[in-house]
């Protein structure tokens, strides 16, 4: 009987577990997660007002409730948890599905000024990630600049512009809801260094900005026109062409007098965050133009946009996984079809799936075929892997090592506690925002 540990319970990890039990009628899978809660970025990365996407948790739940799958939360792997070598002793195979854990930096002066944050920190705060320590994002801010034009940039832009009426029915934690309800941010600028045809957001996300109550979306026709593909979008792939059509409609719309404005800006490259009163007060941009090779070049013309809050959203990057090789340039673990490659040799028994395998690309659904490829490799290796003798249930060994996982019943207790918290606040389910309250709920102790 094949025993497999899957490290990470987000979409990549759950799809890996699902593919394993579908293809092998005898395999037993333990899905380990550092957090006491499953679902990874579906719980802690999808914006609270995207309830349809968050409903994917129901599909992932069905995987984790499978009779041959076991959820073990609160189990870190690495220097501060179970050593990777120990995990390899306890299982025939280990699949690491840990994602890309850090954000890219801008590398410009003033980036570390108070008021300058990564979008990741902002998302963690309004998603109640228990590691989130930052708050006060919107305190004292009138104007915000979001640097980046991908879906995460759209998410944080939308959250800054949303009213409390739309956010209250969601599972946003109460401290974040209270802070956003008191926000005085009236202007949000989402800025990209390239043109509209090269923006990374999806059309569905983009259109949402135009449907926000009491919000005007503003674009500058002269900026859009600098993009040759905007002027003649016929050759663009369908997703980019649809984006251009949406932006073209906004450029031709009559101005509104809404209490909040979202400005979409293009061909501006950040060069400095300008201080004012000891914190960020503006972002200085250099105007760019297409260089004819798919990139941009600077023009030597500069513009400053007022901002007391700056959120950078310029991509994610994987971090080294303890005990595994790491390609620092790509931020991934070297692999062939999911098999880890160490020193030029394939290591059977160690596998990767998701962003740590391929880099931070694709949407949630991209993880399904990616996981299937890795599982195919693993099951091809299974006849060799099962020759290793295991001594009993890995969970017993983990407990003997002093590890006390949060099992599925503990997660269900957290869900009940979040429903009770929401009811006490006159809301629906409300997330518990910190480690202590999550663990108290999981173990049935008082909040």
Secondary structure, DSSP 8 states (H G I E B T S, - for coil): --EEEEE--SHHHHHHHHHHHHH-TT-EEEEE-SSSS-STHHHHTS-TT-HHHHTTHHHHHHHHTSTTEEEEBS--BSTTSB-HHHHHHHSSEEEE-----EE-----BTTTSBTEEEHHHHHHHHTT-TT-----SSTT-SEEEEE--SHHHHHHHHHHH--HHHHTTS---HHHHHHHHT----EEEEE-SS-GGG----HHHHHHHTTSTTEEEEE-HHHHTTSHHHHTGGGS-HHHHHHHHHHHHHHTS-----SEEEEEE-SEEEEEEEEETTEEEEEEEEEEEE-SSSSEEEEEEEEEEE-SEEEE---EE----TTS--BTTTTB--EETTEEEETTEEEEEEEE-THHHH-S-S-TTHHHHHHHHHHHHHHHHHHHHTTS---S-HHHHHHHTT---B-HHHHHHHHHHHHHHHHHTTSS-----SHHHHHHHHTT---
